[in-house]
Structure formats: C-alpha cells, structure tokens
Amino acid sequence: MKELKKPFVLVIAILLADQILKIWVKLNFTLGEEVSLLGDWCKLHFIENEGMAFGMSFGGEVGKYLLTGFRIVASCLIGWYLVKLIKSKARTLTIYSFTLIFAGAVGNILDSLFYGLIFSESTFFSLAQAFPPEGGYAPLGLGKVVDMFYFPLIDTVLPDWLPIWGGTHFRFFNAIFNISDIAITMGVIVLLITLFVNDKKSSEVVAEQTQNDLSTEKNN
C-alpha cells in the first residue's frame, strides 16, 4: 500500500484543485464572462462543453451518454493499469504519466456525472445556483464540463500578401480548458517522452550487442 501513496496524493490534489476552481467559476461567472490574469494573453473565460477536452462536443444527448460511458470505462481501465504499474515497480515517469491522465479523466467525468444535478443552468445574464429548489439543469450523466483557462498568445490579422488566409483574423491558442485537461495533456507528453527515451535506449543496446557479436565473429 505504501507504493500507492504518492500517486494517490497527486490524484487527490489534482481533483481538489480542479473541482474547487470549477465550482468557483460556475458560481461566480456568467457564461462567457472573462477576467484578465496577465494582460490580454492569460485569462479566465467561462464556457461549458459536453465533455471532450478543450471545449469540443460530441453528438447530442445520445452522444453525451455514450461519451460519458466511454470515459468511465476508459478511466477504470487506466486506473487498473496504473495500480498494476505501481505494484510491478515500473519506471517513475511512466507511473506519474498515467497518474496525471487518470486524475484528469476522473476530474472531467465528475462534471459530466454530477454538475447537471447540483447546479442550475449558467446563462449569459445570470449566475448558476448550487442545489436550486427546482433541481439541476440536467439528469445524471448529462452535465457539462466547466472550462476557464484561455491563453490567446497571438491575436492578429494575417498580412494581405499571404495566400488564401491573407487579411483574416488569426488567434493562437484558441482553446479554452481546465486543470483536468492540463493534467491529461501533461501525462500524455510525459508518457511520449518516456517511450521515446526507452526506445532510444533499447536501440542503443541492440546496436551495441550487434557490434559486439560482429567483433566476436571477426575475432573467431
């Protein structure tokens, strides 16, 4: 059980930070409301989406149920595999990459499952209310995921001489996301780096072994 402690603490820390910020934004921002954190390139901008990362949606009510079900199954599998990695004493970076992915997936699932039951509808003109007398805005599993981080690092008009896109408005980075999305993205990046490093080391070992075999044959 001791080996599970640090990943478990990290999961809880991510979930707490994610949910505290989401609930605060949900109860204190009208839909689309925006506040600047650092100039024009670092903002909190409140939107809601149907459950996919970075504000993407999928296929109406049936699609939402399917997506929620898929995310629950995927999270359970990731959690099972994470425990397996920990017990087998896998590489630390591999363990923490799956820890980040698992925590992020669970964070967004909580929104999808329960926010429709807990909160009233957020609108462009009124704040949401927790546990409203008339009930929440959606049944179990149809809640919307709260997103708020917005980093429009580049906001400009492309020069007229540029083919096709000349004179059009260009903004980067245009996605709006939350702490869970950040955790998933970081986990995937760490996992890819780990796989790349391991693959490179394996290639070096194979090359070295091949060279040794060739040298042995030559000497014989």
C-alpha positions in Angstrom: 0.0 0.0 0.0 2.9 2.4 0.7 3.8 2.5 -3.0 0.3 3.7 -3.9 0.5 6.7 -1.5 2.3 9.3 -3.7 0.2 8.7 -6.9 -2.9 8.7 -4.8 -2.0 12.0 -3.1 -1.3 13.5 -6.6 -4.7 12.4 -7.9 -6.5 13.9 -4.9 -4.5 17.1 -5.2 -5.4 17.5 -8.9 -9.1 16.6 -8.3 -9.3 19.1 -5.4 -7.7 21.9 -7.4 -9.8 21.1 -10.5 -13.1 20.9 -8.7 -12.6 23.9 -6.4 -11.7 26.2 -9.4 -14.6 24.8 -11.5 -17.2 25.3 -8.7 -15.9 28.8 -8.0 -16.1 29.8 -11.7 -19.5 28.1 -12.1 -21.0 30.1 -9.2 -19.3 33.4 -9.8 -19.1 33.8 -13.6 -21.9 34.2 -16.1 -21.5 32.2 -19.2 -18.9 33.8 -21.4 -17.6 36.2 -18.7 -13.9 36.9 -18.8 -11.3 38.3 -16.4 -7.7 39.1 -17.3 -5.0 37.4 -15.2 -1.9 38.6 -17.1 -2.6 41.2 -19.8 -4.5 40.1 -22.9 -2.8 36.7 -23.2 -3.7 35.0 -19.9 -7.4 35.0 -19.0 -10.2 33.2 -17.2 -13.1 32.8 -19.7 -16.0 30.7 -18.5 -17.5 28.3 -21.0 -19.2 24.9 -20.7 -18.8 21.9 -23.1 -20.3 18.5 -23.5 -17.3 16.6 -22.0 -14.5 16.3 -24.5 -11.1 18.1 -24.0 -10.5 21.7 -24.9 -14.2 22.6 -25.5 -15.1 20.0 -28.1 -18.6 18.4 -28.2 -20.0 15.2 -29.5 -23.3 14.1 -30.9 -26.2 15.4 -28.8 -27.8 13.7 -25.8 -27.2 10.1 -27.0 -23.6 11.0 -27.9 -23.2 12.6 -24.5 -24.3 9.4 -22.7 -22.0 7.3 -24.9 -19.1 9.7 -24.3 -19.7 9.6 -20.5 -19.9 5.8 -20.5 -16.7 5.5 -22.6 -14.9 7.9 -20.3 -15.9 5.9 -17.2 -14.8 2.6 -18.8 -11.5 4.2 -20.0 -10.8 5.7 -16.6 -11.4 2.4 -14.9 -9.0 0.7 -17.3 -6.4 3.4 -16.8 -6.8 3.2 -13.0 -6.4 -0.6 -13.1 -3.3 -0.3 -15.3 -1.9 2.4 -13.0 -2.2 0.2 -10.0 -0.6 -2.7 -12.0 2.3 -0.4 -13.0 2.9 0.7 -9.4 2.8 -2.8 -8.0 5.2 -4.0 -10.7 7.6 -1.1 -9.8 7.5 0.4 -13.3 9.6 3.5 -14.1 8.6 6.5 -12.1 7.9 8.7 -15.1 5.6 6.1 -16.6 3.7 5.8 -13.3 3.2 9.5 -13.0 2.2 10.0 -16.6 -0.7 7.5 -16.1 -1.4 9.2 -12.7 -1.9 12.6 -14.5 -4.0 11.0 -17.2 -6.2 9.2 -14.7 -6.7 12.2 -12.5 -7.6 14.4 -15.5 -10.1 11.9 -16.8 -11.8 11.5 -13.5 -12.0 15.3 -13.0 -14.0 15.8 -16.2 -16.2 12.8 -15.5 -17.3 14.3 -12.2 -18.6 17.3 -14.1 -20.4 15.1 -16.6 -22.0 12.9 -14.0 -23.0 15.4 -11.3 -22.9 19.0 -12.3 -26.3 18.8 -14.0 -27.8 17.6 -10.7 -26.0 20.0 -8.5 -26.3 23.3 -10.4 -28.8 25.4 -12.2 -28.2 26.5 -15.8 -25.5 29.1 -16.4 -26.5 31.8 -18.8 -25.0 34.9 -20.3 -27.1 37.0 -17.9 -27.4 35.1 -14.6 -25.2 33.1 -12.3 -25.7 29.4 -11.6 -27.0 28.4 -8.2 -25.9 25.3 -6.2 -28.7 22.9 -5.3 -31.6 25.0 -6.7 -35.1 24.3 -5.3 -36.4 23.4 -8.8 -33.5 20.9 -9.3 -30.4 21.0 -11.5 -30.3 21.7 -15.2 -29.7 18.1 -16.4 -30.1 14.5 -15.3 -27.2 12.2 -14.1 -24.6 11.9 -16.8 -25.6 14.9 -18.9 -23.7 17.6 -17.0 -21.5 20.0 -18.9 -17.7 20.3 -18.2 -16.6 23.7 -16.9 -13.6 25.2 -18.8 -11.9 28.5 -18.0 -8.2 28.8 -18.9 -7.7 30.9 -22.1 -4.3 31.8 -23.5 -4.7 33.8 -26.8 -0.9 34.2 -27.1 -1.2 35.5 -30.7 -4.2 37.7 -31.7 -3.6 39.4 -35.0 -4.7 39.9 -38.6 -2.6 37.9 -41.2 -0.9 40.1 -43.8 -2.8 40.6 -47.1 0.1 39.1 -49.2 -0.3 35.7 -47.5 -2.1 33.3 -49.9 -5.6 32.0 -49.0 -5.5 33.3 -45.4 -4.3 36.9 -46.1 -6.3 39.5 -44.3 -8.1 37.0 -42.0 -8.1 37.2 -38.2 -5.7 34.7 -36.5 -5.7 33.7 -32.9 -3.4 31.2 -31.1 -4.0 29.4 -28.7 -7.8 29.5 -29.1 -8.8 26.5 -27.0 -10.3 27.0 -23.5 -9.5 24.3 -21.0 -9.4 23.3 -17.3 -7.0 21.7 -14.8 -8.1 18.2 -15.8 -7.3 18.9 -19.5 -3.8 20.2 -18.4 -3.2 17.0 -16.4 -4.2 14.8 -19.3 -2.0 16.7 -21.7 1.0 16.7 -19.4 0.5 13.0 -18.7 0.5 12.2 -22.5 3.6 14.4 -23.1 5.5 12.7 -20.2 4.4 9.3 -21.5 5.6 10.0 -25.1 8.9 11.3 -23.8 9.3 8.2 -21.6 8.5 5.9 -24.6 11.0 7.8 -26.8 13.8 7.7 -24.3 13.2 4.0 -23.6 13.0 3.2 -27.4 16.3 5.1 -27.9 18.0 3.2 -25.1 16.7 -0.1 -26.4 18.1 0.8 -29.9 21.4 1.7 -28.4 21.6 -1.6 -26.5 20.7 -3.6 -29.7 23.3 -1.7 -31.7 25.9 -2.3 -29.0 25.1 -6.0 -28.8 25.2 -6.3 -32.6 28.6 -4.6 -32.7 29.9 -7.0 -30.0 28.6 -10.0 -31.9 30.3 -8.8 -35.1 33.5 -8.2 -33.3 33.3 -11.7 -31.7 32.7 -13.4 -35.1 35.6 -11.4 -36.7 38.0 -12.5 -34.0 37.0 -16.1 -34.4 
